Every structure is written in C-alpha cells, then in structure tokens.
Amino acid sequence: MAYKDGEDFTTYCDKEYDRHTYKLVLKSGKAVIFEDYENLIAHWFHWKPNCDHIEILDATSGKGF
C-alpha cells in the first residue's frame, strides 16, 4: 500500500527496505548506489531537483524475502 504525503510517496510498504540495493539516477545520467533505504531517501530529498528516478536492484546478498 502506498502512503501519500502531499505530492510525494512517503513509503510503499511497511516491510523493511534494507533487503535491497537502490540506484538513485540523476537527471544528468549519473547514478549513485545505496545499500540503505533511509540513506537513499535522505539523499533523494537533498538532491530532489536533480533526481530523475530510483531503481530497486536485485538483492545479491541472500537476505531477500
């Protein structure tokens, strides 16, 4: 279930997000990889004008659901 806070989604699921790796893609085409969801979101809000999208990458550590 998605929860909206104004125009932005605050969370998509109540389960932990740290089981994935995330790629924050900037409008310039550069990308930054994050292991921690909270760190990703902090950077998203800091760089929001320059962000294009977030990709959820397949977990490779074996910690998946």
mmCIF file of the N, C-alpha and C atoms, coordinates in Angstrom:
data_MODEL
# 
_entry.id   MODEL 
# 
loop_
_atom_site.group_PDB 
_atom_site.id 
_atom_site.type_symbol 
_atom_site.label_atom_id 
_atom_site.label_alt_id 
_atom_site.label_comp_id 
_atom_site.label_asym_id 
_atom_site.label_entity_id 
_atom_site.label_seq_id 
_atom_site.pdbx_PDB_ins_code 
_atom_site.Cartn_x 
_atom_site.Cartn_y 
_atom_site.Cartn_z 
_atom_site.occupancy 
_atom_site.B_iso_or_equiv 
_atom_site.pdbx_formal_charge 
_atom_site.auth_seq_id 
_atom_site.auth_comp_id 
_atom_site.auth_asym_id 
_atom_site.auth_atom_id 
_atom_site.pdbx_PDB_model_num 
ATOM 1   N N  . MET A 1 1  ? 0.840  -1.171  0.000   1.00 0.00 ? 1  MET A N  1 
ATOM 2   C CA . MET A 1 1  ? 0.000  0.000   0.000   1.00 0.00 ? 1  MET A CA 1 
ATOM 3   C C  . MET A 1 1  ? 0.890  1.241   0.000   1.00 0.00 ? 1  MET A C  1 
ATOM 4   N N  . ALA A 1 2  ? 0.562  2.211   -0.768  1.00 0.00 ? 2  ALA A N  1 
ATOM 5   C CA . ALA A 1 2  ? 1.344  3.449   -0.843  1.00 0.00 ? 2  ALA A CA 1 
ATOM 6   C C  . ALA A 1 2  ? 0.681  4.519   0.011   1.00 0.00 ? 2  ALA A C  1 
ATOM 7   N N  . TYR A 1 3  ? 1.489  5.282   0.693   1.00 0.00 ? 3  TYR A N  1 
ATOM 8   C CA . TYR A 1 3  ? 1.009  6.378   1.517   1.00 0.00 ? 3  TYR A CA 1 
ATOM 9   C C  . TYR A 1 3  ? 1.489  7.677   0.904   1.00 0.00 ? 3  TYR A C  1 
ATOM 10  N N  . LYS A 1 4  ? 0.575  8.616   0.724   1.00 0.00 ? 4  LYS A N  1 
ATOM 11  C CA . LYS A 1 4  ? 0.956  9.897   0.133   1.00 0.00 ? 4  LYS A CA 1 
ATOM 12  C C  . LYS A 1 4  ? 1.026  10.982  1.183   1.00 0.00 ? 4  LYS A C  1 
ATOM 13  N N  . ASP A 1 5  ? 2.057  11.797  1.071   1.00 0.00 ? 5  ASP A N  1 
ATOM 14  C CA . ASP A 1 5  ? 2.235  12.967  1.911   1.00 0.00 ? 5  ASP A CA 1 
ATOM 15  C C  . ASP A 1 5  ? 2.329  14.148  0.956   1.00 0.00 ? 5  ASP A C  1 
ATOM 16  N N  . GLY A 1 6  ? 1.211  14.738  0.635   1.00 0.00 ? 6  GLY A N  1 
ATOM 17  C CA . GLY A 1 6  ? 1.211  15.797  -0.375  1.00 0.00 ? 6  GLY A CA 1 
ATOM 18  C C  . GLY A 1 6  ? 1.382  15.170  -1.749  1.00 0.00 ? 6  GLY A C  1 
ATOM 19  N N  . GLU A 1 7  ? 2.393  15.586  -2.495  1.00 0.00 ? 7  GLU A N  1 
ATOM 20  C CA . GLU A 1 7  ? 2.637  15.079  -3.840  1.00 0.00 ? 7  GLU A CA 1 
ATOM 21  C C  . GLU A 1 7  ? 3.636  13.926  -3.868  1.00 0.00 ? 7  GLU A C  1 
ATOM 22  N N  . ASP A 1 8  ? 4.267  13.611  -2.728  1.00 0.00 ? 8  ASP A N  1 
ATOM 23  C CA . ASP A 1 8  ? 5.313  12.597  -2.698  1.00 0.00 ? 8  ASP A CA 1 
ATOM 24  C C  . ASP A 1 8  ? 4.840  11.353  -1.955  1.00 0.00 ? 8  ASP A C  1 
ATOM 25  N N  . PHE A 1 9  ? 5.255  10.188  -2.440  1.00 0.00 ? 9  PHE A N  1 
ATOM 26  C CA . PHE A 1 9  ? 5.008  8.962   -1.707  1.00 0.00 ? 9  PHE A CA 1 
ATOM 27  C C  . PHE A 1 9  ? 6.029  8.878   -0.584  1.00 0.00 ? 9  PHE A C  1 
ATOM 28  N N  . THR A 1 10 ? 5.549  8.596   0.618   1.00 0.00 ? 10 THR A N  1 
ATOM 29  C CA . THR A 1 10 ? 6.466  8.507   1.749   1.00 0.00 ? 10 THR A CA 1 
ATOM 30  C C  . THR A 1 10 ? 6.990  7.095   1.925   1.00 0.00 ? 10 THR A C  1 
ATOM 31  N N  . THR A 1 11 ? 6.182  6.107   1.625   1.00 0.00 ? 11 THR A N  1 
ATOM 32  C CA . THR A 1 11 ? 6.613  4.715   1.719   1.00 0.00 ? 11 THR A CA 1 
ATOM 33  C C  . THR A 1 11 ? 5.685  3.879   0.850   1.00 0.00 ? 11 THR A C  1 
ATOM 34  N N  . TYR A 1 12 ? 6.173  2.777   0.374   1.00 0.00 ? 12 TYR A N  1 
ATOM 35  C CA . TYR A 1 12 ? 5.360  1.908   -0.458  1.00 0.00 ? 12 TYR A CA 1 
ATOM 36  C C  . TYR A 1 12 ? 4.912  0.670   0.302   1.00 0.00 ? 12 TYR A C  1 
ATOM 37  N N  . CYS A 1 13 ? 5.677  0.275   1.291   1.00 0.00 ? 13 CYS A N  1 
ATOM 38  C CA . CYS A 1 13 ? 5.414  -0.966  2.000   1.00 0.00 ? 13 CYS A CA 1 
ATOM 39  C C  . CYS A 1 13 ? 5.866  -0.812  3.450   1.00 0.00 ? 13 CYS A C  1 
ATOM 40  N N  . ASP A 1 14 ? 5.177  -1.493  4.355   1.00 0.00 ? 14 ASP A N  1 
ATOM 41  C CA . ASP A 1 14 ? 5.547  -1.419  5.763   1.00 0.00 ? 14 ASP A CA 1 
ATOM 42  C C  . ASP A 1 14 ? 6.716  -2.323  6.118   1.00 0.00 ? 14 ASP A C  1 
ATOM 43  N N  . LYS A 1 15 ? 7.154  -3.191  5.207   1.00 0.00 ? 15 LYS A N  1 
ATOM 44  C CA . LYS A 1 15 ? 8.267  -4.096  5.472   1.00 0.00 ? 15 LYS A CA 1 
ATOM 45  C C  . LYS A 1 15 ? 9.588  -3.345  5.367   1.00 0.00 ? 15 LYS A C  1 
ATOM 46  N N  . GLU A 1 16 ? 10.646 -3.915  5.961   1.00 0.00 ? 16 GLU A N  1 
ATOM 47  C CA . GLU A 1 16 ? 11.962 -3.290  5.908   1.00 0.00 ? 16 GLU A CA 1 
ATOM 48  C C  . GLU A 1 16 ? 12.451 -3.167  4.467   1.00 0.00 ? 16 GLU A C  1 
ATOM 49  N N  . TYR A 1 17 ? 13.142 -2.066  4.166   1.00 0.00 ? 17 TYR A N  1 
ATOM 50  C CA . TYR A 1 17 ? 13.666 -1.828  2.829   1.00 0.00 ? 17 TYR A CA 1 
ATOM 51  C C  . TYR A 1 17 ? 15.138 -2.186  2.703   1.00 0.00 ? 17 TYR A C  1 
ATOM 52  N N  . ASP A 1 18 ? 15.810 -2.466  3.808   1.00 0.00 ? 18 ASP A N  1 
ATOM 53  C CA . ASP A 1 18 ? 17.241 -2.703  3.786   1.00 0.00 ? 18 ASP A CA 1 
ATOM 54  C C  . ASP A 1 18 ? 17.628 -4.022  3.142   1.00 0.00 ? 18 ASP A C  1 
ATOM 55  N N  . ARG A 1 19 ? 16.700 -4.741  2.585   1.00 0.00 ? 19 ARG A N  1 
ATOM 56  C CA . ARG A 1 19 ? 16.996 -6.026  1.957   1.00 0.00 ? 19 ARG A CA 1 
ATOM 57  C C  . ARG A 1 19 ? 17.328 -5.862  0.478   1.00 0.00 ? 19 ARG A C  1 
ATOM 58  N N  . HIS A 1 20 ? 17.363 -4.639  0.010   1.00 0.00 ? 20 HIS A N  1 
ATOM 59  C CA . HIS A 1 20 ? 17.615 -4.377  -1.397  1.00 0.00 ? 20 HIS A CA 1 
ATOM 60  C C  . HIS A 1 20 ? 18.764 -3.391  -1.552  1.00 0.00 ? 20 HIS A C  1 
ATOM 61  N N  . THR A 1 21 ? 19.207 -3.260  -2.767  1.00 0.00 ? 21 THR A N  1 
ATOM 62  C CA . THR A 1 21 ? 20.156 -2.224  -3.145  1.00 0.00 ? 21 THR A CA 1 
ATOM 63  C C  . THR A 1 21 ? 19.399 -1.267  -4.060  1.00 0.00 ? 21 THR A C  1 
ATOM 64  N N  . TYR A 1 22 ? 19.689 0.016   -3.943  1.00 0.00 ? 22 TYR A N  1 
ATOM 65  C CA . TYR A 1 22 ? 18.945 1.031   -4.676  1.00 0.00 ? 22 TYR A CA 1 
ATOM 66  C C  . TYR A 1 22 ? 19.892 1.859   -5.532  1.00 0.00 ? 22 TYR A C  1 
ATOM 67  N N  . LYS A 1 23 ? 19.407 2.252   -6.688  1.00 0.00 ? 23 LYS A N  1 
ATOM 68  C CA . LYS A 1 23 ? 20.166 3.128   -7.570  1.00 0.00 ? 23 LYS A CA 1 
ATOM 69  C C  . LYS A 1 23 ? 19.379 4.423   -7.730  1.00 0.00 ? 23 LYS A C  1 
ATOM 70  N N  . LEU A 1 24 ? 19.985 5.517   -7.305  1.00 0.00 ? 24 LEU A N  1 
ATOM 71  C CA . LEU A 1 24 ? 19.400 6.837   -7.479  1.00 0.00 ? 24 LEU A CA 1 
ATOM 72  C C  . LEU A 1 24 ? 19.977 7.413   -8.765  1.00 0.00 ? 24 LEU A C  1 
ATOM 73  N N  . VAL A 1 25 ? 19.126 7.602   -9.766  1.00 0.00 ? 25 VAL A N  1 
ATOM 74  C CA . VAL A 1 25 ? 19.562 8.101   -11.072 1.00 0.00 ? 25 VAL A CA 1 
ATOM 75  C C  . VAL A 1 25 ? 19.258 9.593   -11.147 1.00 0.00 ? 25 VAL A C  1 
ATOM 76  N N  . LEU A 1 26 ? 20.286 10.352  -11.443 1.00 0.00 ? 26 LEU A N  1 
ATOM 77  C CA . LEU A 1 26 ? 20.147 11.803  -11.553 1.00 0.00 ? 26 LEU A CA 1 
ATOM 78  C C  . LEU A 1 26 ? 19.789 12.202  -12.982 1.00 0.00 ? 26 LEU A C  1 
ATOM 79  N N  . LYS A 1 27 ? 19.260 13.393  -13.153 1.00 0.00 ? 27 LYS A N  1 
ATOM 80  C CA . LYS A 1 27 ? 18.876 13.887  -14.477 1.00 0.00 ? 27 LYS A CA 1 
ATOM 81  C C  . LYS A 1 27 ? 20.067 13.985  -15.419 1.00 0.00 ? 27 LYS A C  1 
ATOM 82  N N  . SER A 1 28 ? 21.266 14.099  -14.870 1.00 0.00 ? 28 SER A N  1 
ATOM 83  C CA . SER A 1 28 ? 22.479 14.173  -15.683 1.00 0.00 ? 28 SER A CA 1 
ATOM 84  C C  . SER A 1 28 ? 22.865 12.811  -16.255 1.00 0.00 ? 28 SER A C  1 
ATOM 85  N N  . GLY A 1 29 ? 22.205 11.746  -15.763 1.00 0.00 ? 29 GLY A N  1 
ATOM 86  C CA . GLY A 1 29 ? 22.528 10.394  -16.207 1.00 0.00 ? 29 GLY A CA 1 
ATOM 87  C C  . GLY A 1 29 ? 23.443 9.656   -15.242 1.00 0.00 ? 29 GLY A C  1 
ATOM 88  N N  . LYS A 1 30 ? 24.058 10.380  -14.322 1.00 0.00 ? 30 LYS A N  1 
ATOM 89  C CA . LYS A 1 30 ? 24.897 9.735   -13.310 1.00 0.00 ? 30 LYS A CA 1 
ATOM 90  C C  . LYS A 1 30 ? 24.000 8.997   -12.326 1.00 0.00 ? 30 LYS A C  1 
ATOM 91  N N  . ALA A 1 31 ? 24.573 7.985   -11.673 1.00 0.00 ? 31 ALA A N  1 
ATOM 92  C CA . ALA A 1 31 ? 23.810 7.195   -10.713 1.00 0.00 ? 31 ALA A CA 1 
ATOM 93  C C  . ALA A 1 31 ? 24.633 6.937   -9.470  1.00 0.00 ? 31 ALA A C  1 
ATOM 94  N N  . VAL A 1 32 ? 23.954 6.836   -8.337  1.00 0.00 ? 32 VAL A N  1 
ATOM 95  C CA . VAL A 1 32 ? 24.585 6.545   -7.061  1.00 0.00 ? 32 VAL A CA 1 
ATOM 96  C C  . VAL A 1 32 ? 23.881 5.324   -6.482  1.00 0.00 ? 32 VAL A C  1 
ATOM 97  N N  . ILE A 1 33 ? 24.662 4.352   -5.995  1.00 0.00 ? 33 ILE A N  1 
ATOM 98  C CA . ILE A 1 33 ? 24.119 3.124   -5.424  1.00 0.00 ? 33 ILE A CA 1 
ATOM 99  C C  . ILE A 1 33 ? 24.065 3.260   -3.905  1.00 0.00 ? 33 ILE A C  1 
ATOM 100 N N  . PHE A 1 34 ? 22.961 2.834   -3.316  1.00 0.00 ? 34 PHE A N  1 
ATOM 101 C CA . PHE A 1 34 ? 22.772 2.871   -1.870  1.00 0.00 ? 34 PHE A CA 1 
ATOM 102 C C  . PHE A 1 34 ? 22.391 1.489   -1.366  1.00 0.00 ? 34 PHE A C  1 
ATOM 103 N N  . GLU A 1 35 ? 22.961 1.094   -0.235  1.00 0.00 ? 35 GLU A N  1 
ATOM 104 C CA . GLU A 1 35 ? 22.628 -0.164  0.421   1.00 0.00 ? 35 GLU A CA 1 
ATOM 105 C C  . GLU A 1 35 ? 21.515 0.028   1.447   1.00 0.00 ? 35 GLU A C  1 
ATOM 106 N N  . ASP A 1 36 ? 21.327 1.254   1.895   1.00 0.00 ? 36 ASP A N  1 
ATOM 107 C CA . ASP A 1 36 ? 20.392 1.555   2.979   1.00 0.00 ? 36 ASP A CA 1 
ATOM 108 C C  . ASP A 1 36 ? 19.277 2.463   2.478   1.00 0.00 ? 36 ASP A C  1 
ATOM 109 N N  . TYR A 1 37 ? 18.029 2.069   2.701   1.00 0.00 ? 37 TYR A N  1 
ATOM 110 C CA . TYR A 1 37 ? 16.883 2.828   2.225   1.00 0.00 ? 37 TYR A CA 1 
ATOM 111 C C  . TYR A 1 37 ? 16.818 4.221   2.848   1.00 0.00 ? 37 TYR A C  1 
ATOM 112 N N  . GLU A 1 38 ? 17.046 4.322   4.154   1.00 0.00 ? 38 GLU A N  1 
ATOM 113 C CA . GLU A 1 38 ? 16.965 5.618   4.825   1.00 0.00 ? 38 GLU A CA 1 
ATOM 114 C C  . GLU A 1 38 ? 17.994 6.595   4.268   1.00 0.00 ? 38 GLU A C  1 
ATOM 115 N N  . ASN A 1 39 ? 19.180 6.114   3.982   1.00 0.00 ? 39 ASN A N  1 
ATOM 116 C CA . ASN A 1 39 ? 20.221 6.944   3.384   1.00 0.00 ? 39 ASN A CA 1 
ATOM 117 C C  . ASN A 1 39 ? 19.808 7.388   1.975   1.00 0.00 ? 39 ASN A C  1 
ATOM 118 N N  . LEU A 1 40 ? 19.222 6.476   1.221   1.00 0.00 ? 40 LEU A N  1 
ATOM 119 C CA . LEU A 1 40 ? 18.716 6.796   -0.118  1.00 0.00 ? 40 LEU A CA 1 
ATOM 120 C C  . LEU A 1 40 ? 17.697 7.926   -0.062  1.00 0.00 ? 40 LEU A C  1 
ATOM 121 N N  . ILE A 1 41 ? 16.710 7.796   0.817   1.00 0.00 ? 41 ILE A N  1 
ATOM 122 C CA . ILE A 1 41 ? 15.654 8.806   0.916   1.00 0.00 ? 41 ILE A CA 1 
ATOM 123 C C  . ILE A 1 41 ? 16.224 10.159  1.354   1.00 0.00 ? 41 ILE A C  1 
ATOM 124 N N  . ALA A 1 42 ? 17.180 10.140  2.277   1.00 0.00 ? 42 ALA A N  1 
ATOM 125 C CA . ALA A 1 42 ? 17.804 11.400  2.711   1.00 0.00 ? 42 ALA A CA 1 
ATOM 126 C C  . ALA A 1 42 ? 18.477 12.096  1.532   1.00 0.00 ? 42 ALA A C  1 
ATOM 127 N N  . HIS A 1 43 ? 19.177 11.322  0.700   1.00 0.00 ? 43 HIS A N  1 
ATOM 128 C CA . HIS A 1 43 ? 19.832 11.906  -0.475  1.00 0.00 ? 43 HIS A CA 1 
ATOM 129 C C  . HIS A 1 43 ? 18.809 12.354  -1.522  1.00 0.00 ? 43 HIS A C  1 
ATOM 130 N N  . TRP A 1 44 ? 17.730 11.593  -1.683  1.00 0.00 ? 44 TRP A N  1 
ATOM 131 C CA . TRP A 1 44 ? 16.663 11.975  -2.627  1.00 0.00 ? 44 TRP A CA 1 
ATOM 132 C C  . TRP A 1 44 ? 16.137 13.368  -2.274  1.00 0.00 ? 44 TRP A C  1 
ATOM 133 N N  . PHE A 1 45 ? 15.816 13.597  -1.013  1.00 0.00 ? 45 PHE A N  1 
ATOM 134 C CA . PHE A 1 45 ? 15.268 14.893  -0.616  1.00 0.00 ? 45 PHE A CA 1 
ATOM 135 C C  . PHE A 1 45 ? 16.316 15.999  -0.701  1.00 0.00 ? 45 PHE A C  1 
ATOM 136 N N  . HIS A 1 46 ? 17.569 15.681  -0.452  1.00 0.00 ? 46 HIS A N  1 
ATOM 137 C CA . HIS A 1 46 ? 18.634 16.684  -0.546  1.00 0.00 ? 46 HIS A CA 1 
ATOM 138 C C  . HIS A 1 46 ? 18.887 17.086  -2.006  1.00 0.00 ? 46 HIS A C  1 
ATOM 139 N N  . TRP A 1 47 ? 18.875 16.096  -2.906  1.00 0.00 ? 47 TRP A N  1 
ATOM 140 C CA . TRP A 1 47 ? 19.175 16.334  -4.323  1.00 0.00 ? 47 TRP A CA 1 
ATOM 141 C C  . TRP A 1 47 ? 17.913 16.372  -5.195  1.00 0.00 ? 47 TRP A C  1 
ATOM 142 N N  . LYS A 1 48 ? 16.739 16.483  -4.596  1.00 0.00 ? 48 LYS A N  1 
ATOM 143 C CA . LYS A 1 48 ? 15.459 16.322  -5.301  1.00 0.00 ? 48 LYS A CA 1 
ATOM 144 C C  . LYS A 1 48 ? 15.375 17.044  -6.659  1.00 0.00 ? 48 LYS A C  1 
ATOM 145 N N  . PRO A 1 49 ? 15.810 18.284  -6.787  1.00 0.00 ? 49 PRO A N  1 
ATOM 146 C CA . PRO A 1 49 ? 15.708 18.945  -8.095  1.00 0.00 ? 49 PRO A CA 1 
ATOM 147 C C  . PRO A 1 49 ? 16.534 18.256  -9.185  1.00 0.00 ? 49 PRO A C  1 
ATOM 148 N N  . ASN A 1 50 ? 17.564 17.503  -8.794  1.00 0.00 ? 50 ASN A N  1 
ATOM 149 C CA . ASN A 1 50 ? 18.444 16.847  -9.762  1.00 0.00 ? 50 ASN A CA 1 
ATOM 150 C C  . ASN A 1 50 ? 18.121 15.369  -9.968  1.00 0.00 ? 50 ASN A C  1 
ATOM 151 N N  . CYS A 1 51 ? 17.153 14.839  -9.217  1.00 0.00 ? 51 CYS A N  1 
ATOM 152 C CA . CYS A 1 51 ? 16.839 13.403  -9.285  1.00 0.00 ? 51 CYS A CA 1 
ATOM 153 C C  . CYS A 1 51 ? 15.870 13.098  -10.408 1.00 0.00 ? 51 CYS A C  1 
ATOM 154 N N  . ASP A 1 52 ? 16.104 11.972  -11.068 1.00 0.00 ? 52 ASP A N  1 
ATOM 155 C CA . ASP A 1 52 ? 15.193 11.510  -12.107 1.00 0.00 ? 52 ASP A CA 1 
ATOM 156 C C  . ASP A 1 52 ? 14.321 10.371  -11.588 1.00 0.00 ? 52 ASP A C  1 
ATOM 157 N N  . HIS A 1 53 ? 14.955 9.306   -11.087 1.00 0.00 ? 53 HIS A N  1 
ATOM 158 C CA . HIS A 1 53 ? 14.188 8.182   -10.568 1.00 0.00 ? 53 HIS A CA 1 
ATOM 159 C C  . HIS A 1 53 ? 15.058 7.288   -9.692  1.00 0.00 ? 53 HIS A C  1 
ATOM 160 N N  . ILE A 1 54 ? 14.406 6.335   -9.033  1.00 0.00 ? 54 ILE A N  1 
ATOM 161 C CA . ILE A 1 54 ? 15.085 5.347   -8.195  1.00 0.00 ? 54 ILE A CA 1 
ATOM 162 C C  . ILE A 1 54 ? 14.798 3.971   -8.767  1.00 0.00 ? 54 ILE A C  1 
ATOM 163 N N  . GLU A 1 55 ? 15.843 3.163   -8.866  1.00 0.00 ? 55 GLU A N  1 
ATOM 164 C CA . GLU A 1 55 ? 15.678 1.772   -9.304  1.00 0.00 ? 55 GLU A CA 1 
ATOM 165 C C  . GLU A 1 55 ? 15.980 0.860   -8.122  1.00 0.00 ? 55 GLU A C  1 
ATOM 166 N N  . ILE A 1 56 ? 15.150 -0.158  -7.947  1.00 0.00 ? 56 ILE A N  1 
ATOM 167 C CA . ILE A 1 56 ? 15.402 -1.170  -6.925  1.00 0.00 ? 56 ILE A CA 1 
ATOM 168 C C  . ILE A 1 56 ? 16.122 -2.311  -7.620  1.00 0.00 ? 56 ILE A C  1 
ATOM 169 N N  . LEU A 1 57 ? 17.328 -2.603  -7.155  1.00 0.00 ? 57 LEU A N  1 
ATOM 170 C CA . LEU A 1 57 ? 18.155 -3.640  -7.779  1.00 0.00 ? 57 LEU A CA 1 
ATOM 171 C C  . LEU A 1 57 ? 17.933 -4.972  -7.069  1.00 0.00 ? 57 LEU A C  1 
ATOM 172 N N  . ASP A 1 58 ? 18.146 -6.053  -7.779  1.00 0.00 ? 58 ASP A N  1 
ATOM 173 C CA . ASP A 1 58 ? 18.014 -7.389  -7.185  1.00 0.00 ? 58 ASP A CA 1 
ATOM 174 C C  . ASP A 1 58 ? 18.985 -7.537  -6.034  1.00 0.00 ? 58 ASP A C  1 
ATOM 175 N N  . ALA A 1 59 ? 18.493 -8.127  -4.955  1.00 0.00 ? 59 ALA A N  1 
ATOM 176 C CA . ALA A 1 59 ? 19.362 -8.395  -3.804  1.00 0.00 ? 59 ALA A CA 1 
ATOM 177 C C  . ALA A 1 59 ? 20.324 -9.510  -4.167  1.00 0.00 ? 59 ALA A C  1 
ATOM 178 N N  . THR A 1 60 ? 21.597 -9.306  -3.861  1.00 0.00 ? 60 THR A N  1 
ATOM 179 C CA . THR A 1 60 ? 22.607 -10.317 -4.181  1.00 0.00 ? 60 THR A CA 1 
ATOM 180 C C  . THR A 1 60 ? 23.221 -10.899 -2.925  1.00 0.00 ? 60 THR A C  1 
ATOM 181 N N  . SER A 1 61 ? 22.825 -10.394 -1.751  1.00 0.00 ? 61 SER A N  1 
ATOM 182 C CA . SER A 1 61 ? 23.440 -10.839 -0.509  1.00 0.00 ? 61 SER A CA 1 
ATOM 183 C C  . SER A 1 61 ? 22.751 -12.065 0.089   1.00 0.00 ? 61 SER A C  1 
ATOM 184 N N  . GLY A 1 62 ? 21.635 -12.505 -0.507  1.00 0.00 ? 62 GLY A N  1 
ATOM 185 C CA . GLY A 1 62 ? 20.936 -13.656 0.029   1.00 0.00 ? 62 GLY A CA 1 
ATOM 186 C C  . GLY A 1 62 ? 20.025 -13.327 1.192   1.00 0.00 ? 62 GLY A C  1 
ATOM 187 N N  . LYS A 1 63 ? 19.809 -12.022 1.474   1.00 0.00 ? 63 LYS A N  1 
ATOM 188 C CA . LYS A 1 63 ? 18.962 -11.624 2.569   1.00 0.00 ? 63 LYS A CA 1 
ATOM 189 C C  . LYS A 1 63 ? 17.527 -11.370 2.116   1.00 0.00 ? 63 LYS A C  1 
ATOM 190 N N  . GLY A 1 64 ? 17.191 -11.672 0.889   1.00 0.00 ? 64 GLY A N  1 
ATOM 191 C CA . GLY A 1 64 ? 15.868 -11.358 0.353   1.00 0.00 ? 64 GLY A CA 1 
ATOM 192 C C  . GLY A 1 64 ? 14.745 -12.014 1.108   1.00 0.00 ? 64 GLY A C  1 
ATOM 193 N N  . PHE A 1 65 ? 13.546 -11.678 0.760   1.00 0.00 ? 65 PHE A N  1 
ATOM 194 C CA . PHE A 1 65 ? 12.368 -12.168 1.465   1.00 0.00 ? 65 PHE A CA 1 
ATOM 195 C C  . PHE A 1 65 ? 12.215 -13.646 1.341   1.00 0.00 ? 65 PHE A C  1 
# 
